[in-house]
């Protein structure tokens, strides 16, 4: 099993995966950092404060999709939205899309799964966030928000409005800050990238295809909801899981099973749920976890049916 030839192949697979992740991550992080400069938290609050609920939910989902905050930054922004009087449905749609639908995830999905899978993923997660924001608002869940104040997340306060100089001077400052942030972010997650590439290479070379196909193939109808349930308590970094998922799918695991696992872990991990518990009462926290489970399961079944 562990022959010289297989170890060499595993090493090549590892280098290929890590090389792809390195190039993608630096590029994505640079664009993401620019977006966070151009779209400040104050601007998010202003945009979401509109009188029409349907438009609020759509705008909330859109902002969540283009502001890829991690949970430590999403939660303070969410509290800021509530404090500024932003409508509940728009804030919830923002909360639902921010961790599971952003430029980083979509770019990695295109690279590893292709455009068709990425379009399906985007359509279902976006539509679900909009609809659930409206449903939870109509059901009166805005009463489940506690009167709290949370600090944290991005602390330097850099935004387009705070930069000095003419347009091109501000643009150069933005590029320098974005590059610095992308390198700093890479240093913080390089261990996860190495881990993801290493696990992916190991699975590709040493895990039997039949074993994975039998337990998590498309014919096993219970595999999708089970993967969503398993994913929810896990703290899954998308940077780690997407390359692993691409390898597992090539070994026989159904695409829907992997998407359900990724959505469950990225959307409702234990750290994020713990933070939400300080903002929402128990009823709303349970509703949020159920929302993530439902979208992970539905998207998983659609993936299995279409792909």
N, C-alpha and C positions, 0 to 999 in steps of 0.2 A: 504493500500500500504506500508507505513512505519511501519510495525509491528516489534515486537521484533525479530521474527524468520528471517525476511528478512534482518534486520540490522545485525544480527549475521552472516548470510550467506555472506552479503556484506563485513563484516569485515574479514571473512576467505578468501574470494577471494582476497581482498586487500593484506593480509599478504602473500598469495601464490604468487601473481604477483610480489610484491616487493622483496620477498625472492629470486625468480628466477632472477630478474633483478640485485639485489645486487651481487649474486654469479657470474653471467655472466659478469657484468660490470667490477668488480675488475679483473677477469681473463683476459678479453679482453683488458682492459686498460694496464695491465702489459705487455702483448705480444706486443701491439701497441707501447708502450714506448720503448721496446727493438728494435723493427723494426726501429724506428726513430733514435736510436743510431747507429744501424748497417748500415742504409741507409741514409747517410748525404745528405744535399742539394747539396753539391759539387759533390758527387758521382752521384746523379740524373742527374746533368747537363752533366757530362762526358758520362754517359750511353746513353743519348738521342742524343748526337752529332755523328750520323752515317750518311753515305752518301745515304742510301736507304730510300725513303719516306715511303714505306709500313712497313718496319721494325721499322722506327721511330714511326709511329702511334701505332704499337703493343706494343713497349717498353713503350711509353708514357702512354697507357692505363694500362699496367701492373704495372708501377710505381704508377700510381694514385690509383690502386686497393690495393697496399700493403703499401701505405703511407697515412694513414687516417687523413690528416690534416683537421681542420675546415676551414671555408672560410677565417678567419683572418690570417691563416698561408698558405693556398693554394695560395692566391693572391700574397704575397711576393715571394713565390717560383716560381710562374708563371713569374713574372717580372724578377727574377733572370735568368730563362731559356732564356727569350728573350734577356737579356743583355749579356748572355754568348754566344749567337749565336746559340742556340739550334733551330732546324727546327720548323717552325710554326705548321705544322701538328702534330708533336709529342707533342708539348706544349699544343695544344688544346685538344688532346686525354687525356692527363694528367688532364687538367682542368675538362673535362666532367666526368671522372671516380672518381676522388678524393672524391667528396662529396656524391656520390650515390653508390659506389661499394668499400667497404673496409672490413677488417676483422671484425670490430664491427658489421656492418650491416649484414654481411653474417652469423655470429654466432647467432645473435638474430633471424634472419629469419629461420635458421635451428631449433632453439629451439621452435619457435612459429608457423611456417608454414610448416616445414618439408623439407626434402632434395629435393624432386621433384620441389617444388616451388622455392627453392633457386637456383637450377641449371638453371631453366628457366630464372629467374631474372638475374643471372650472364651472361648467354649466350647473352641475348638481350642487356643488358646495355653495356657489353664489346664490342660486335660487332658494336653496334651503335657508340660508342666513336671512334673506329678505323676508321670506314667508314666516319663519319662526319669530323674527322680531315683531311682526304684526300680530301674530297669534298670541304671543306672551303678553303683549301690550293690551290686546282686546280682553284677555283673560284676567286682567287686573294684577299682573305680577309686579307692576311698578311699586306696589305697596310693600314688596319684599326687599326693597333696598334700604340698608341701614344708613344712618347718618354718621358717616365715618370720613376720615381724612387720611390718605396714605401718601407717603412720600417715597421716592425711589425712581429708578429708571435713568433716563438720560439727564445728566445734571449740568452739563456745561452751558445749556441755553443757547447754543448756536443755531441761528435760523437766518434765512435770507434777509429778514428785516433788521437783524442786529449787526450785520456786516457793514463795513464802512467803505466808501469810495464809489466810483462810477460803476456802470454795469460790468465791464470787463474786469475791473479790479475785484469786484465781488465774486465774479465767476471764477477767477484764479484762486481766490481764497477758498471758495467752495470745493474746487478740485483738490487743493492741497489737504484740506480737512478730510474730504472723502477718502483720499488715498491713505492718509494716516490712519483713519478709522478702519479701513478695509484690512490693512496690514495688522493692526492691533486685534481686530476680530479674528483674523486667521490664526494669530498666535494663540488666541484663547480656545479655538476649536480644533487645532491641528491634531490633538490627541484623538478626538472623536473621528476625524477624517481618516487617520491612520488605522484606528480600530475598525471603522466601517470597511475600508479597503482590505484589511487583513482578514476579517471574518468572511467577506465576500469571496476572496481568493481561496480561503480554506474550504468553504462550502462548494465552490465550483469544482475543485479538484478531488475532494475526499468524501463528500456526502453522496451516497447512492441516489440516483434519480428516482428509482422506483419507490424508495422509502418515503420521500417527500411527496410524490404524486399520490400515493395511497392515503396519506393522512390529510393533505391539504390541496387535493386536486379539485377541479371544477365539479366533479360528480358528487363530492361530499357537501350536501346542502347546509349542514350545520357548521362547516368550517368558517364561513363568513361572519355570522354573529359571534361565534366563539373567538375569532380573531379580534373583533371589535371589543369584546369584554376583556380579553387579555391585554389589549393595547391601552385601555383607559387608565389602569393604575400605573402603567409604565411611564417613565420619563424618556420619551423617544425624541432624539434629535434627528430632524429630517436629513441633515447632512450625512448622518451615519446610516440611516435606514434605507434611503433610496438606492444607493449602490448595492446594498445587501439584497434588497427586494428584486432588483434586476437579475441578480445571480440566481436567487431562489425561483423566480419565474422561469428562467432558462432550464432549471432542474425539474420542473414539473408542478411547482406550486401555482395555484390559480391566481391570476392577476387581482381578482376581487378580494381574495384572502389577504394579500399584502396591502392593498389599499385600505381595507378595513382596519388592519393593524396599525398602519401609519396614521390614519385619521383619528383613531381612538387615542393613540398615545400623544400625538401632536396637539389634539384638540382639548383633551381633558386629563392631563397628567396630574399626579398627586400634588406637586408644588403649586400648579395653577389653581386647582380646586381648593387648596388650603388658603391661598390668597383670596379667592372669591368668597370663602366662608366668612371672611372678615368684612365683606362688603354686602353680601346678600344673606337673608335668612335661609334656613334649611330648605324650605320649599323651593326657592328659586335655584339653589345649588343643585338640588336633585333634578329639577327641570332642565338645567344646563347640561348635566351629565347625560340625561336621557336624550337630549337633542343631539349631542355628539354621537351617542350610540346609534341613534336612528339614521343619521346622515352617513355614518361609516358603514352601516349594514346595507342601506339602500344603494349607495354608490358601489359597494363591493359586488352586490348581485348584478348591477348594471354592467360593471366591468366584465364579469364572467359571461354575461349574455352577449355583449357586443364584441368583445375582443377575441 
